[in-house]
Amino acid sequence: MNVIAFVRLALEVMMGRVLVILSLFLSFGLACWVMYEPGWERLTTMAFFSIFSYLCINIKERIQDGKDQASE
């Protein structure tokens, strides 16, 4: 059982980091798209996506931290 718990913890940590890196790359791609042909629609799309994705990641990490503290 100890090995299963270790693998589960490793997967949770890796998936959290993968989400952050994926969000960073997608935000960079949208920023390049906005700079290629500027427009208010593109800028709004990039801002909405960037803020929404980082808020979702932040909320997920806070929930995970709360579960970690409760288990201690």
Order of alpha helices (4+ residues) and beta strands (2+ residues): alpha-alpha
